[in-house]
Amino acid sequence: MKLIVAYIQPHKLQDVKKSLYKAEVCKVSVTNALGCGAQQGYEESYRGVKFEVNLLKKVRLEIAVNEDFVERTVDAIIDGARTGKIGDGKIFVLDLGECIRIRTGERGGPAIG
């Protein structure tokens, strides 16, 4: 079992969701996030005062999958999120020690679905 955590551009969320559904990955958690990376932010001016905005809006996806779905999930995220420009995001694949379905008490791979 793996936990896939991805940070993507907010405007690419619909494209990533479509791509995931095509790959038969339907269970995803989505959270708004702020962060910075290679983009390093930008400078704005408000009433004549300049300030730096270095925490940019991102969307965080969390997807728990069984081993046989890892590559297709990662490929679907890349397919939907890639623009070829700095700021497209990152994907992290983590080992998932345990998963428990609250409703049935199932554990492990069957609990993920």
VOPAGU-2260 file (C-alpha; in pm, 1 decimal, decimal comma):
REM VOPAGU-2260
SITE   aa  ch    i         X         Y         Z
SITE  MET   A    0       0,0       0,0       0,0
SITE  LYS   A    1     120,6     349,4     -83,5
SITE  LEU   A    2      10,3     701,8      -2,5
SITE  ILE   A    3      56,0     937,2    -295,4
SITE  VAL   A    4      75,6    1304,8    -203,4
SITE  ALA   A    5      82,1    1555,7    -488,1
SITE  TYR   A    6     100,8    1934,5    -495,2
SITE  ILE   A    7     -38,0    2086,2    -815,4
SITE  GLN   A    8    -150,2    2419,6    -957,8
SITE  PRO   A    9    -510,7    2499,0    -857,4
SITE  HIS   A   10    -621,3    2556,6   -1216,3
SITE  LYS   A   11    -506,6    2204,1   -1311,8
SITE  LEU   A   12    -728,3    2024,9   -1056,4
SITE  GLN   A   13   -1009,8    1948,0   -1302,4
SITE  ASP   A   14    -761,9    1811,2   -1557,8
SITE  VAL   A   15    -597,5    1590,3   -1294,6
SITE  LYS   A   16    -935,9    1461,8   -1173,7
SITE  LYS   A   17   -1034,7    1369,7   -1531,5
SITE  SER   A   18    -703,5    1196,0   -1582,2
SITE  LEU   A   19    -739,6    1002,4   -1255,2
SITE  TYR   A   20   -1092,2     889,7   -1344,5
SITE  LYS   A   21    -967,1     763,7   -1683,5
SITE  ALA   A   22    -704,2     562,1   -1491,1
SITE  GLU   A   23    -983,6     419,7   -1271,3
SITE  VAL   A   24    -860,1     604,2    -961,7
SITE  CYS   A   25   -1171,4     751,0    -800,8
SITE  LYS   A   26   -1081,1     806,4    -435,3
SITE  VAL   A   27    -892,0    1125,3    -361,2
SITE  SER   A   28    -869,7    1385,3     -84,9
SITE  VAL   A   29    -815,7    1745,9    -190,8
SITE  THR   A   30    -689,3    2029,9      29,3
SITE  ASN   A   31    -593,0    2389,1     -45,3
SITE  ALA   A   32    -231,1    2461,1      45,2
SITE  LEU   A   33      27,0    2739,3      35,6
SITE  GLY   A   34     389,8    2681,4     -52,5
SITE  CYS   A   35     693,4    2786,1    -244,6
SITE  GLY   A   36     955,7    2610,7    -450,0
SITE  ALA   A   37    1150,6    2699,6    -761,9
SITE  GLN   A   38     894,7    2971,3    -847,7
SITE  GLN   A   39    1013,6    3176,0    -547,9
SITE  GLY   A   40     701,2    3390,9    -552,4
SITE  TYR   A   41     640,5    3728,4    -707,3
SITE  GLU   A   42     626,2    4098,0    -614,6
SITE  GLU   A   43     303,8    4296,7    -581,2
SITE  SER   A   44     218,3    4654,1    -503,8
SITE  TYR   A   45     -67,7    4766,1    -279,8
SITE  ARG   A   46    -133,7    5139,2    -242,6
SITE  GLY   A   47     218,7    5213,3    -354,3
SITE  VAL   A   48     384,8    4972,7    -112,6
SITE  LYS   A   49     570,3    4682,6    -271,8
SITE  PHE   A   50     574,2    4346,3     -99,4
SITE  GLU   A   51     686,8    3997,5    -188,7
SITE  VAL   A   52     441,7    3710,3    -210,3
SITE  ASN   A   53     643,5    3391,4    -170,4
SITE  LEU   A   54     373,1    3150,7     -55,1
SITE  LEU   A   55     173,2    3057,0    -362,4
SITE  LYS   A   56    -163,3    2880,3    -380,6
SITE  LYS   A   57    -139,9    2507,7    -447,5
SITE  VAL   A   58    -373,5    2210,4    -422,0
SITE  ARG   A   59    -269,1    1902,6    -222,4
SITE  LEU   A   60    -398,3    1564,1    -334,0
SITE  GLU   A   61    -377,5    1256,8    -112,4
SITE  ILE   A   62    -450,4     919,7    -267,1
SITE  ALA   A   63    -410,3     582,2     -95,4
SITE  VAL   A   64    -359,2     299,1    -345,2
SITE  ASN   A   65    -260,0     -64,0    -359,1
SITE  GLU   A   66      73,9    -149,3    -523,7
SITE  ASP   A   67     -77,5    -227,0    -864,5
SITE  PHE   A   68    -227,7     123,9    -890,7
SITE  VAL   A   69      83,6     328,3    -802,9
SITE  GLU   A   70     224,2     381,1   -1153,1
SITE  ARG   A   71    -109,3     451,9   -1320,2
SITE  THR   A   72    -195,5     703,3   -1045,5
SITE  VAL   A   73     137,7     884,7   -1076,2
SITE  ASP   A   74     113,4     885,2   -1456,7
SITE  ALA   A   75    -242,1    1023,6   -1440,8
SITE  ILE   A   76    -136,4    1308,4   -1209,7
SITE  ILE   A   77     155,1    1395,9   -1436,8
SITE  ASP   A   78     -67,8    1381,5   -1744,7
SITE  GLY   A   79    -325,1    1615,5   -1593,7
SITE  ALA   A   80     -93,2    1857,9   -1412,9
SITE  ARG   A   81     198,8    1909,3   -1650,8
SITE  THR   A   82     229,3    2244,1   -1827,6
SITE  GLY   A   83     605,4    2228,3   -1877,7
SITE  LYS   A   84     664,2    2540,3   -1670,0
SITE  ILE   A   85     814,1    2595,2   -1326,5
SITE  GLY   A   86     550,9    2542,0   -1059,0
SITE  ASP   A   87     378,7    2234,6   -1203,8
SITE  GLY   A   88     421,2    2065,7    -865,9
SITE  LYS   A   89     561,2    1758,3    -694,7
SITE  ILE   A   90     450,9    1401,1    -626,9
SITE  PHE   A   91     559,4    1204,4    -320,1
SITE  VAL   A   92     505,1     828,5    -290,4
SITE  LEU   A   93     511,4     707,7      70,1
SITE  ASP   A   94     475,9     365,2     225,2
SITE  LEU   A   95     140,9     325,9     395,9
SITE  GLY   A   96     167,3     109,2     705,2
SITE  GLU   A   97    -201,2      43,9     766,3
SITE  CYS   A   98    -542,7     133,4     633,4
SITE  ILE   A   99    -867,1      62,0     817,8
SITE  ARG   A  100   -1216,2     108,7     679,5
SITE  ILE   A  101   -1419,7     244,1     970,5
SITE  ARG   A  102   -1756,3     115,2     848,9
SITE  THR   A  103   -1655,2    -252,3     817,3
SITE  GLY   A  104   -1332,9    -281,3    1013,5
SITE  GLU   A  105   -1150,5    -413,0     704,7
SITE  ARG   A  106    -773,6    -369,5     715,4
SITE  GLY   A  107    -497,5    -340,7     457,8
SITE  GLY   A  108    -546,7    -351,5      81,2
SITE  PRO   A  109    -917,2    -443,5      90,1
SITE  ALA   A  110    -986,4    -133,3     299,2
SITE  ILE   A  111    -838,9      89,7      29,3
SITE  GLY   A  112   -1066,6     -58,5    -235,4
